[in-house]
Amino acid sequence: VTARHPMRHVFDAPSVIKTKRDGDALSGPAIDWVVDAYTNGDVADEQMSALLMAIFLRGMDRDEIAHWTAAMVASGDRFDLSELRRAGNPLVTVDKHSTGGVGDKITLALVPIVMACGATVPQAAGRGLGHTGGTLDKLESISGFTAELPKLRIHQQLSEIGGAMFAAGQLAPADRKIYALRDVTGTVESLPLIASSVMSKKIAEGTAALVLDVKVGSGAFMKGLAEARELAHTMVDLGAANGLATRALLTDMNRPLGATVGNSVEVAESLDVLAGGGPADVVELTLRLAAEMLEVAGLDGRDPADTLRDGSAMDAFRELVTAQGGDLSAPLPLGAHSETVVAGRGGTIGDIDAMAVGLAAWRLGAGRARQGERVQHGAGVRIHRRPGDPVAAGDVVFTLYTDTADRIPAAMATLESGWSIGEPPGRTALVIDRIVA
Ligand code: URA
């Protein structure tokens, strides 16, 4: 027995897997052991894959989720951002996290808006997961941008400019490994695994306040309102138990957000939002989340919409990108091959299904099918006509972009079933509910 692995002889991976496979709760020590042993390479990927599938199928109770989250936090460093909290305003560090959506580029404009309103935003962001995009994959389509910042640099950047968007890295390294494994093993859509993944990063990063965007609908990991609500409550409670002022919005993810889904195409759309334009749904949700962030941080003096009008949010974005090596004057990449989908007849665009568009973008190369695969920064889908828009026969409805032409047929086939010309859909509220501790 070594000091590093004091429990090495007490547990073994097959027994832990079988416990969960058979529907029993995992004990705290078993969770501590398996998360630590996997992070250190003593439990193999195939063993953790089997355990994740058992958790996916059997679930976890609240105690197990809290313990699994704590074990993931303990797998790495924990930042102390207390000195960044300004005198008289103890909640001034505030972050946001989405549970994953299609066309969900909200973080890109939201972080600089909230920075421009005076908050400090430590944004531990993620990569694409399943058919949903990742903030880091999107940001890395900006020439030179790096998200792999060491702890000292994150602290320095937060003190100097009030914001950083970074790979979790040394924060919750267990999540980094488990997240990448879930992405390629069909174990993403699991309440305990999502709650622990999101909250371990946020607890470890040391933010004082947190706003969660819990997605619900076809393009979300939680398809039904009841399970999304349960996920939101679980995360808000985990936040409260760990000293984070946390609240959540439940938001609609039956349709893609905005008019682009992919990596660089979403960055371009976010720049439109920061310039005062952009699609109405993206602007609406961004400003709602900004207002929540400012309120939970105790900074409700400034109207976030002003930062779009006066250019201060764009300035904050440029400052952040430059601080992280990015060059916004360089052209954003766009897939070398493109294909359009046109309307066969005139009418009105019916619904557009978020899952179909997300999967099409993933098939074009915007996401990963294997661990560690490089994403194509120029891959994605542009939506030219949105639900309720009129179309004439021959109008372009979607453009698909990829660097790999042979990916196009599968993406076209995926998209085909995801839209129609017909009855204009009823308007769904973008923000469905708000959950506070
Ligand atoms: N975001 C995360 O960080 N983890 C998840 O599991 C889903 C969304």
Residues whose N, C-alpha, C, O or C-beta is under 5 A from the ligand:
A	BS01	URA	S98 T99 G100 G126 L193 I194 S197 V198
